[in-house]
Structures are given as C-alpha cells and as structure tokens.
C-alpha cells in the first residue's frame, strides 16, 4: 500500500499523513529517544515522510536531528515542517531578531540549513503585533531558512488580515475533526479555498478517542492518562456528550466494517475528503498503529457513508466559535489546560 501524497505549494510535495511530534515532548508517558528514532525510520520507510515538529516540543527537534544522522539516506526523503511558537509572556516585547534566533536554534537542533515549512503561532493576537511577526517570519523564509510559510491556530479574521498585509501563507494548521467542525461554520475553509491555502488538520481522531478502544465503554473522567485525552474530552463534551459520541462511534464502526477499515481511518478519510484539506497529523508515540495508518490509502467513503455520519453529527451542540477561539480564553475550560510558555518552561 502506498501512502498518498499531495502538493501544498510549488515543489513541496508531502504525505497526506504527517507524523506529529507533540506526543514525544512530554505528558504522554515515558519516551525512549533511541526507540523514537527507530520509529521515525519505520514511518519514513512506510512512506509517511512529512514530520511535524516545533520549537516548543521539548527534545523532539534533537531526536529528528539524531534520526537524520543515523539514517542519512532516509533523511533525504523527509519533509520537515517546523513550528515557531513564541512564549505567551514574550509576545508584547519579542523582536524580529529574537524570532530569528529561535528559528536558528531549531535548525541547529534538526541539523538542517532550512526546513520545508516554517509554521508560526501566536497565543493571543491582542498581545503584541502578530502581523509584524508574520512579516519577520516571511523575511526569514525569503532569506532561505525555510521554503514556505504557514500559520497555526489563527482565527479566520486573522488569516485575512495577514493576507491583506501581503503575508505569503501557503498552509494553515488547525484543529478539525468529525466532532469539531468549527472551520466549516466560521467561513475559514471558504477563505482558504479562495486564497489557495492548504489545511493540515490535527485532532482528527481526538487524541485516540475516535477508535474502537472507546466504543461501548463507560464515560471516562479524570485523571486522564495524557494531555491529549484531557483536551479532546472537552471537545467531545461540547459536541454533545458521551451518549452522542457513542452513537457516532457506532456509526463509524458500521461504515468501517463495510470497507474493512478502522474507526480511526474512517474519521481521517472523512476529513481528508473535505475541501482545502491537504493532510492530517497523527500523534504517534510509537509505531504500534503504523500498519493501520498505511491502510488509510485504500479507504474510500461513498455518499451513503457520509449521509450516515451526517445524520449523527447534525445532532451536535458545538463546539462553538471560530477555529481555536475557545482555546484562546485562558480562563475557560479549554484554555486553562494549555501551557503557554514552553520555551522557558513556565506555565
């Protein structure tokens, strides 16, 4: 089975599944860096060659650097899309020079002269000048330290403001799934389609909740095993609660059985089929689900499948607002669980 690929910009062809790096950075169990490097080898050999990483993913850039040293031939096949995420506390005072120094540090950890995509985020666009920062990152790209510029977790109005300012965004990374359709209802997808911005989506399987493991089980609660489960249980609550979520899982299971596909692969295909969506990110701690990820390439949904899923999702209650709007509220249920100063280690 061959992993699907897609062009996100001229000369940048990526796998439609990206290997995420967040789960290797802490809060998801003990990580063995040597084992993580071997897992990277397995993913690259399987055709999942696009790696998503970030300066706030503690230790992960260095792991990819080690992988590149150990497997130089495979390293040449990688597309590395790095994140630049200034700390919340620094937003009002950070300079263009400091932004570039952070990028330089990431390049050194990765052992590369440039990354394929430099993706930047801004915790609170009311703090500091995110458009000026976008211009600084665009200049970093222009000077050869990345091939292209992308955004992460911006509201629709903020993407429009950057486009109006001439920022050459080619990609936007957002949370988007069967249980979180905010990009559709906010006009976000329409804007990206008009401007040729490709979407890469995380949270597509809700941290693992959208799987056979949670079908027919009692509603879980604190303490959760990891940060992902805590985060996405809140989304499930907003979607309509555990009973509606179980109805959705039963529907996904019936669809999956028709196609000899897992619940997770049905959920990923559902999002990959959406307009403007280029790829999905899987948060893999190890390679235990790799064989199933590769099977995604043969899964195809028909109109009947989509109608069955829509009959359940039409009952949703939320989540409400624009893409990432709930998470922006530091005092709210979603914002309180975030860590905002990961470069310095403060909370």
Buried (B, 14 or more C-beta within 10 A) or exposed (E): EEBBBBEBBEEBBBBBBBBBBBBBBBEBEEBEBEEBBBBBBBBBEBBBBBBBBBBBBBBBBBBBBBBBEBBEEBBEEBBBBBBBBBBBBBBEEBEBEEBBEBBEEBBEBBBBEBBBBBBBBBBBBEBBBBBBBBBBBBBBBEEEBBBBBBBBBBBBEBBBBBBEEEBEBBBBBBBBBBBBBBBBBBBBBBBBEEBEBBBBBBBBBBBBBBBEEBBEEEEBEEEBEBBBBBBBBBBBBBBBEBEBBBBBBBBBBBBBEBBEBBBBBBBBBBBBEBEBBBBBBBBBBBBEBBEBBBBBBBBEBEEEBEEBBEEBBEEBEBBEBBBBBBBBBEEEEBBEEBBBBBBEEEE
